[in-house]
Amino acid sequence: MELWRIPVSQLLHARMLHMLFNALWLLLLGHRLERRIGSLRLLLLWLVAGGLATAASPIGVEAPWNVGTGASQALFAFSSCALVLARRQAIGRGYTAAVASTYLAIGLILDLVTAGHPKLGHLAGALLGSLLGAAFLNLPENPTGTTK
Protein backbone atom coordinates (compact mmCIF):
# COMPACT_ATOMS: atom_id res chain seq x y z
CA MET A 1 0.00 0.00 0.00
CA GLU A 2 1.28 3.45 -0.89
CA LEU A 3 0.50 5.40 2.30
CA TRP A 4 2.07 8.59 0.94
CA ARG A 5 -1.02 8.97 -1.24
CA ILE A 6 -3.24 9.79 1.75
CA PRO A 7 -1.65 13.12 2.76
CA VAL A 8 -0.89 14.04 -0.86
CA SER A 9 -4.51 13.46 -1.89
CA GLN A 10 -5.52 16.25 0.49
CA LEU A 11 -3.57 18.67 -1.70
CA LEU A 12 -5.30 17.55 -4.92
CA HIS A 13 -8.68 18.93 -5.88
CA ALA A 14 -11.08 17.69 -8.54
CA ARG A 15 -12.42 21.19 -9.19
CA MET A 16 -10.85 24.64 -9.06
CA LEU A 17 -13.80 26.10 -7.13
CA HIS A 18 -13.41 23.33 -4.52
CA MET A 19 -9.74 24.26 -4.07
CA LEU A 20 -10.47 28.00 -3.81
CA PHE A 21 -13.24 27.39 -1.27
CA ASN A 22 -10.91 25.29 0.89
CA ALA A 23 -8.06 27.80 0.55
CA LEU A 24 -10.34 30.63 1.70
CA TRP A 25 -11.45 28.75 4.81
CA LEU A 26 -7.90 27.64 5.58
CA LEU A 27 -6.87 31.31 5.44
CA LEU A 28 -9.77 32.40 7.67
CA LEU A 29 -9.35 29.69 10.31
CA GLY A 30 -5.92 28.09 10.03
CA HIS A 31 -3.79 30.86 11.53
CA ARG A 32 -6.04 31.21 14.61
CA LEU A 33 -5.98 27.50 15.24
CA GLU A 34 -2.21 27.36 14.72
CA ARG A 35 -1.65 30.15 17.28
CA ARG A 36 -3.61 28.15 19.86
CA ILE A 37 -2.33 24.61 19.28
CA GLY A 38 1.01 25.25 17.55
CA SER A 39 2.39 24.24 14.18
CA LEU A 40 3.20 20.65 15.09
CA ARG A 41 -0.26 19.91 16.46
CA LEU A 42 -1.86 21.62 13.47
CA LEU A 43 0.19 19.36 11.19
CA LEU A 44 -0.82 16.36 13.31
CA LEU A 45 -4.48 17.39 13.00
CA TRP A 46 -4.11 17.75 9.22
CA LEU A 47 -2.28 14.45 8.74
CA VAL A 48 -4.16 12.24 11.22
CA ALA A 49 -7.73 13.55 11.10
CA GLY A 50 -7.55 14.69 7.49
CA GLY A 51 -5.73 11.55 6.37
CA LEU A 52 -8.04 9.09 8.10
CA ALA A 53 -11.12 10.98 6.92
CA THR A 54 -9.77 11.10 3.37
CA ALA A 55 -9.17 7.35 3.51
CA ALA A 56 -12.78 6.88 4.67
CA SER A 57 -14.31 9.24 2.10
CA PRO A 58 -14.57 6.79 -0.85
CA ILE A 59 -16.47 4.18 1.21
CA GLY A 60 -19.90 3.65 -0.30
CA VAL A 61 -19.30 6.04 -3.20
CA GLU A 62 -19.85 4.91 -6.79
CA ALA A 63 -17.18 5.27 -9.48
CA PRO A 64 -15.85 7.59 -10.78
CA TRP A 65 -16.29 9.59 -7.56
CA ASN A 66 -14.88 6.89 -5.27
CA VAL A 67 -11.60 8.69 -4.66
CA GLY A 68 -10.67 10.83 -1.69
CA THR A 69 -9.33 14.20 -2.78
CA GLY A 70 -9.23 17.71 -1.44
CA ALA A 71 -8.64 19.39 1.87
CA SER A 72 -12.29 19.34 2.93
CA GLN A 73 -11.84 16.44 5.33
CA ALA A 74 -8.97 18.19 7.10
CA LEU A 75 -10.90 21.47 7.17
CA PHE A 76 -13.89 19.71 8.73
CA ALA A 77 -11.41 18.51 11.37
CA PHE A 78 -9.96 22.02 11.79
CA SER A 79 -13.45 23.50 12.14
CA SER A 80 -14.71 21.01 14.71
CA CYS A 81 -11.44 21.23 16.66
CA ALA A 82 -11.76 25.04 16.68
CA LEU A 83 -15.36 24.78 17.90
CA VAL A 84 -14.32 22.54 20.80
CA LEU A 85 -11.56 25.00 21.74
CA ALA A 86 -13.87 28.02 21.31
CA ARG A 87 -16.52 26.41 23.49
CA ARG A 88 -14.00 26.16 26.31
CA GLN A 89 -12.71 29.68 25.53
CA ALA A 90 -9.30 28.30 24.71
CA ILE A 91 -9.36 30.22 21.43
CA GLY A 92 -11.08 33.48 20.38
CA ARG A 93 -14.72 32.55 20.80
CA GLY A 94 -16.81 34.81 18.54
CA TYR A 95 -14.88 34.99 15.26
CA THR A 96 -13.49 31.47 15.45
CA ALA A 97 -16.83 29.87 16.29
CA ALA A 98 -18.56 31.84 13.52
CA VAL A 99 -16.00 30.89 10.86
CA ALA A 100 -15.87 27.23 11.94
CA SER A 101 -19.66 26.93 12.15
CA THR A 102 -20.10 28.58 8.76
CA TYR A 103 -17.63 26.20 7.11
CA LEU A 104 -19.37 23.17 8.63
CA ALA A 105 -22.82 24.46 7.63
CA ILE A 106 -21.83 25.28 4.04
CA GLY A 107 -20.04 21.94 3.72
CA LEU A 108 -23.06 20.03 5.00
CA ILE A 109 -25.44 21.95 2.72
CA LEU A 110 -23.20 21.28 -0.30
CA ASP A 111 -23.09 17.58 0.64
CA LEU A 112 -26.88 17.43 0.83
CA VAL A 113 -27.32 19.27 -2.47
CA THR A 114 -24.67 17.33 -4.42
CA ALA A 115 -24.78 13.86 -2.85
CA GLY A 116 -28.13 13.83 -1.07
CA HIS A 117 -26.47 12.98 2.26
CA PRO A 118 -23.50 14.04 4.40
CA LYS A 119 -20.28 12.59 3.00
CA LEU A 120 -18.57 10.02 5.21
CA GLY A 121 -15.16 11.71 4.90
CA HIS A 122 -16.58 15.02 6.10
CA LEU A 123 -18.32 13.39 9.07
CA ALA A 124 -15.15 11.46 9.94
CA GLY A 125 -13.08 14.66 9.74
CA ALA A 126 -15.48 16.50 12.04
CA LEU A 127 -15.54 13.66 14.57
CA LEU A 128 -11.75 13.22 14.61
CA GLY A 129 -11.24 16.99 14.85
CA SER A 130 -13.57 17.15 17.86
CA LEU A 131 -11.71 14.31 19.57
CA LEU A 132 -8.31 15.87 18.96
CA GLY A 133 -9.65 19.28 20.03
CA ALA A 134 -10.75 17.76 23.34
CA ALA A 135 -7.29 16.22 23.75
CA PHE A 136 -5.61 19.56 22.97
CA LEU A 137 -7.58 21.23 25.79
CA ASN A 138 -5.48 19.33 28.32
CA LEU A 139 -2.14 20.25 26.75
CA PRO A 140 -0.10 23.47 27.05
CA GLU A 141 -1.47 26.18 24.78
CA ASN A 142 1.30 26.65 22.21
CA PRO A 143 4.20 24.23 22.67
CA THR A 144 7.73 25.60 22.55
CA GLY A 145 9.31 25.70 19.14
CA THR A 146 6.17 26.43 17.17
CA THR A 147 4.94 29.45 15.25
CA LYS A 148 3.08 32.16 17.16
N, C-alpha and C positions, 0 to 999 in steps of 0.2 A: 504494500500500500504506500502511496506517495503522500505522506502527511503534510508536506510542504504546500500542497494544493489548498489546504483548508484556510490558512491565513492569507495566502495570495488571492484566493477567490473573493475575499472581502474587498479587495482593491479593484476588482473587475466589475463592470456594470453593463447590463444588457442594453440599457437605454441612456442617452445623454441626460435627459430630464431627471432620471432616477439618480444619476451621479451628482448633478447639480443640487438636487433636493437634499441629498445626504451631506454634501459638502457645506451647504448653508447651515444645517442643524449642527454639524460638527463644529463649525465656527461659533455658533451662538451658545453652545453648551460645553464643548470640550475644554476650553481654557478654564472655566469656573470649576469644573470637576477636577481637572488636573491640579489646580491650586489647592484643593481640599485634600485629595488623596495622594498626590505626587505622580511623577511621570512613570515610575516603575509599576505602581498599582494600576494606573490608567492603561498601560500596555498589557498588564495581566488581565484586566477586565476585557480589553479588546480581543486578546488572543484566546482566552479561556471561554468567556461567555459568548463572544462573537463567533469563535471557531466552532464550539459545540453546537450553537444554534444554527450556524451555516451548514454543518454536517447533518442536522436534523431537518433542514428546510425542504429537501427533495422528497421526503417520506410522504407517500400518498399523492404525489403530484404526477400527472400524466406527461409523457414526452410531447413536445420537446422542452417543456418547462421544468423538467425534473433535475435541474442543476441548481446548486446554491451559489448565487453571486451577489455582490453588492455589500455595502456596509450597513444595510438596514438592521440586520440582526445585532450587530455590535451597538448601533445607535439606540435600539430598543433597550439593550442592556445599560448603556450610558444613562438613558432617560429614567429608567426605573431605579437605578442606583442613585441618581441625583434626587429623585423623589423621596427615597428612603432617608437620605442624608438631610434633605430640606425639612422633612417632617420632624426630625429630631434637632433641627436648627444647627446642624453641623456644617451647613453651607447656606449661602444667601437664600432665604426662603422665598420671597415674592417672585423675583425674576426667574430664578432657577426652576421653581415649581411650575411657573407659567410656561416657560419654554419646554420643559420636559413633558408636561401634560399635553401641550399642543402637538408636539411630535408624536406622542403615543396616540392621540385622538385622530390626527390626520392619517397616520399609518394604518390604524384600524379601519377607518372609513375607506381608504383606498383598497385595503384587503377585501372588505365587504363588497365594494363596487366591482373590483376586477376579478376576484376569485369566488365571491359569494360566501366566504367564511374567513375568519382570522387565519393567517398562515402560521403553520407550526413553527417555523424558524423564528418568526417575530414573537410568538408566545414564549418560546424557549429562551430567547434573548432577554425578554422582560423578566421572566422568572429567575434566570441566573443572575441578572443584574441586581435584582432585589436581594437575593441571597448574599451576593458579594457586598452590596451596600450595607447590609446588616452586619456583616463581618468587619467591614471597614470602620464602623462606628466604635468598635472596641480597640482600635489601633491608634497610635499617635497620628495627629492630623496630617502633617506633611513630612514624611520621613527624610532624614538627612541625605543630602546628595541628590535631591530632585529639584526640578524647576519650580520656582515660585512666581 
